[in-house]
Amino acid sequence: MMNTALSQGIQPEHTIKSFVKRSGRLTQSQQQALDNLSTKYLIDKRLEDGTFSQFFEEKLQRHYLEIGFGNGQSLLHMAQSHPFDQFLGIEVHTPGIGQLMNNLHQQTIDNVKICTKDAATLLRDDIPNQSLDGILVFFPDPWPKRKHQKRRLVQQDFIDIISQKLKTGGMFHMATDWSDYAKDVLKLLKINPHFKNMAKNDNFHFRPNYRAHTKFEKRGEKLGHQIFDIIFKYLP
Ligand SMILES: C[S@@+](CC[C@H](N)C(=O)[O-])C[C@H]1O[C@@H](n2cnc3c(N)ncnc32)[C@H](O)[C@@H]1O
């Protein structure tokens, strides 16, 4: 029988996940952070009770979203060096979420909120259109095998959705150590008339100093991989 949603031309829900939850035991301090600091940092409940929009209330501040923050090294660094901006981090890896909460608490950093929902769903359902000054994706899961590449987070449907969520002049920044992933994304953005490459040579960008040197970047370097930064501005 024909799927009703498809037969009506309605896009089915995004079902292919860009992640597999990594295993990894929670340390005692990560568990304590999850128990004691979730009320302060997690916005998951606010998505349910409808108060999430408060995150975007302060119009004079800039709002950035980091997708897949891992253990939060980049997010911590950016939030610390840009105390007047607001950051929302999305991650599904529980030990990393606990670690970031501990670090935010210890360093009294108050401009970060965390969400544990799948980024594709959060973007589609919860982030208001034209609300973000920047979307950052550092070292997304590479899914190197050809048969798995449909699971890559950054592809055409992702670019379509972020173009709805970015403000005019908002930027998209991705970093990866997988050259075929980097080349595919660069190509998709270069042919998109609504995005302008911020790299002078219309190719890859130099590494901006706000991007911290993360665990996954180090892993790529150990494998002898080159690191690629892709930075485009949304200019509809
Ligand atoms: C390879 S790690 C990189 C982590 C970090 N950005 C870094 O550079 O160290 C990719 C992370 O993205 C997260 N991730 C992948 N797809 C996601 C999604 N759809 N929603 C939320 N997190 C996601 C994974 O759980 C994983 O921790």
The ligand as an ORCA input file, in Angstrom:
! r2SCAN-3c Opt
* xyz 0 1
  C      33.067     12.938     15.916
  S      32.275     13.671     17.257
  C      32.980     15.311     17.324
  C      32.814     15.965     18.658
  C      33.378     17.376     18.789
  N      32.723     18.303     17.903
  C      34.852     17.402     18.584
  O      35.327     18.049     17.640
  O      35.567     16.786     19.404
  C      30.671     14.010     16.585
  C      29.635     14.213     17.677
  O      28.407     14.627     17.084
  C      27.341     14.041     17.812
  N      26.196     13.998     16.885
  C      26.180     13.448     15.656
  N      24.987     13.613     15.076
  C      24.213     14.298     15.978
  C      22.876     14.748     15.972
  N      22.082     14.527     14.921
  N      22.400     15.394     17.040
  C      23.221     15.607     18.122
  N      24.510     15.210     18.190
  C      24.997     14.551     17.131
  C      27.859     12.672     18.210
  O      27.198     12.176     19.357
  C      29.337     12.955     18.455
  O      29.605     13.185     19.822
*
